[in-house]
Amino acid sequence: MDMEDVKKDRIGLKGKFSWLEKSNVETDQMKGLLRPAIIKEAQNISVRIPLPKPNGEVLFSNNFYQIIEDRKSRRNFSSNSISIPELSFLLWSTQGIKEIGPNETFIRKMVPSGGARHTFETYLSILNVDGIEPGIYQYLPRNHEIGLLFQDPDLKQNMIQVAKGQEFVTKSAVTFIWSCIPYRGEWRYHWESHKLILLDAGHLCQNLYLSAEAIQAGTCAIGAYDQDFADKYLHLDGEEEFVIYMAPVGKI
């Protein structure tokens, strides 16, 4: 490994606002270009499943101190299923909508995001959720529902390939797969958006960790995945939208 090359790549970890200001860079927002959509609408959805309004009744524990103390990465799951109300809670707590601004100028969710740009979309590989057939689903936050994208008889094997051989994804009840639409952030923050996107991914997944713990479930964030295969499997173009993070969730 050439450490000099590694060090050069650290630029992505550093703040670039000063550089952008000194370089007189104009963002697309400054140029008055069309604002990107804040929500990816349903495409090629064959079945829509409305989710119940989330509430605290699904919580196994509301002792926040204990939840924080118990939180850890979990790769071993029981065979117990997750209920639809529990899935609803997990989706709400990670990407549920709190507010949409006038003319959809901004969106606020249950997690923070630089400039309220919220560049992520949520896909689900469902294996063991009560009353829901296994398959790949898209979360549709506008109406708090999920839509079936496709079913796959080889779902488990393909998910193992997505996760680069990490078989514990097939033992989970559901795997959250988050994609990124970077232009939502680039439109306002140019290059600086890329650092903000990575910071926001941490906010997002930590909410899943804590929410899973609260329903007596667990998760383990996965950063080592097959980028090309994952994008192709979810029918993403790999440029304007691509997988950025994933996390299997199962009962403990």
SVG drawing of the C-alpha trace seen along z (x, -y; Angstrom):
<svg xmlns="http://www.w3.org/2000/svg" viewBox="-52 -34 56 54">
<polyline fill="none" stroke="black" stroke-width="0.4" points="0.0,0.0 1.4,-3.4 0.6,-5.6 1.2,-8.8 -1.6,-7.8 -3.8,-7.0 -3.0,-10.4 -4.0,-12.2 -7.4,-10.6 -8.0,-12.1 -9.3,-15.2 -12.8,-13.6 -12.6,-13.7 -11.8,-17.4 -14.0,-20.5 -14.0,-22.2 -16.2,-25.3 -13.2,-27.6 -11.8,-26.2 -15.1,-26.6 -15.3,-30.3 -11.8,-31.1 -12.4,-29.5 -15.6,-31.4 -17.4,-28.2 -21.0,-28.7 -23.3,-25.9 -26.3,-24.9 -28.5,-26.5 -26.7,-29.8 -27.1,-29.4 -30.8,-29.1 -30.9,-25.6 -33.9,-23.4 -34.0,-22.0 -33.8,-18.2 -36.8,-16.3 -36.7,-15.6 -38.4,-12.2 -38.0,-9.4 -41.5,-8.6 -42.6,-5.0 -41.5,-3.4 -42.5,0.1 -44.3,0.9 -46.5,4.0 -47.9,4.1 -48.2,1.3 -48.5,2.1 -49.7,-0.7 -47.9,-0.7 -49.6,-1.5 -48.9,-4.8 -45.9,-4.2 -46.3,-4.5 -44.6,-3.5 -46.7,-0.3 -44.1,1.7 -41.3,0.9 -39.9,3.6 -38.0,1.0 -38.4,-2.8 -35.5,-3.1 -33.2,-5.2 -30.2,-4.8 -30.5,-1.0 -30.9,-1.1 -27.8,-3.2 -25.9,-0.9 -27.1,2.3 -26.5,1.0 -23.9,3.1 -23.4,4.7 -25.3,8.0 -24.8,10.6 -26.7,13.5 -30.5,13.4 -33.3,15.6 -35.8,17.2 -38.5,14.9 -40.2,12.6 -40.6,8.9 -44.1,7.6 -45.5,5.0 -45.9,2.4 -42.2,3.0 -41.1,2.5 -43.2,-0.6 -41.4,-1.9 -38.0,-1.2 -38.7,-2.9 -40.3,-5.9 -37.4,-6.3 -34.8,-6.2 -36.4,-8.0 -39.9,-9.0 -41.0,-12.5 -41.6,-15.2 -42.2,-18.1 -42.2,-19.0 -41.6,-22.7 -43.7,-24.9 -43.4,-23.8 -41.2,-21.0 -38.3,-23.3 -37.0,-21.2 -37.8,-18.1 -37.3,-17.2 -37.0,-13.6 -36.3,-11.8 -32.6,-12.1 -30.5,-15.2 -29.1,-16.1 -26.9,-18.9 -29.1,-21.6 -32.1,-19.3 -31.1,-17.7 -31.7,-14.1 -29.9,-12.3 -31.0,-8.8 -33.6,-6.3 -34.5,-3.1 -34.8,0.4 -35.6,3.5 -34.7,7.1 -37.6,8.8 -37.2,12.4 -39.2,12.7 -41.8,10.0 -45.3,11.1 -47.8,11.0 -45.3,9.7 -44.0,11.9 -40.2,12.1 -38.8,9.8 -37.1,6.5 -39.2,3.5 -38.9,-0.3 -39.9,-2.5 -42.3,-5.2 -42.1,-7.8 -44.6,-10.3 -47.5,-8.0 -45.5,-5.8 -45.9,-2.6 -43.7,0.0 -43.9,1.1 -42.8,4.4 -40.2,4.0 -39.6,7.7 -39.6,11.2 -36.6,13.4 -36.4,17.2 -32.6,16.7 -33.0,13.8 -30.8,15.2 -28.0,16.1 -28.1,12.8 -28.1,10.9 -25.0,12.9 -23.3,11.7 -24.5,8.1 -22.9,8.4 -19.6,9.9 -20.1,13.3 -21.5,12.1 -24.1,14.8 -25.6,13.3 -27.7,11.1 -29.8,14.2 -30.5,14.9 -32.1,11.5 -35.8,10.6 -35.1,7.7 -32.1,5.9 -32.2,2.1 -30.3,1.1 -29.8,-2.7 -29.0,-4.3 -27.8,-7.8 -28.9,-10.4 -25.9,-12.7 -27.2,-15.6 -29.7,-16.5 -26.7,-17.6 -24.4,-18.7 -27.1,-21.1 -26.5,-23.2 -23.1,-22.3 -21.0,-21.2 -18.0,-19.0 -18.6,-19.7 -21.8,-17.7 -19.9,-14.4 -18.5,-14.7 -22.0,-15.7 -23.5,-12.7 -21.1,-10.4 -21.8,-12.1 -25.5,-11.8 -25.2,-8.1 -23.9,-7.7 -26.8,-9.6 -29.2,-7.4 -27.7,-4.1 -27.3,-5.0 -31.1,-5.6 -31.6,-2.1 -29.3,-0.7 -31.2,-2.4 -34.6,-1.7 -33.8,1.9 -32.5,2.3 -35.8,0.8 -37.9,3.5 -35.6,6.3 -33.9,6.6 -30.4,5.9 -28.4,4.8 -24.9,4.7 -24.0,2.0 -22.3,3.2 -19.9,1.1 -18.2,3.9 -20.6,4.7 -20.3,5.4 -21.0,1.9 -21.6,2.9 -23.7,6.0 -25.7,4.2 -26.6,1.3 -27.5,3.7 -29.5,5.9 -31.6,3.0 -31.9,1.6 -30.0,-1.6 -27.9,-3.3 -24.9,-3.4 -24.2,-7.1 -27.1,-9.3 -28.3,-6.8 -26.2,-4.0 -26.1,-1.9 -24.1,-3.5 -24.8,-1.5 -26.8,1.5 -27.8,3.1 -29.6,6.4 -32.1,6.4 -33.4,9.4 -34.8,10.4 -32.3,11.2"/>
</svg>
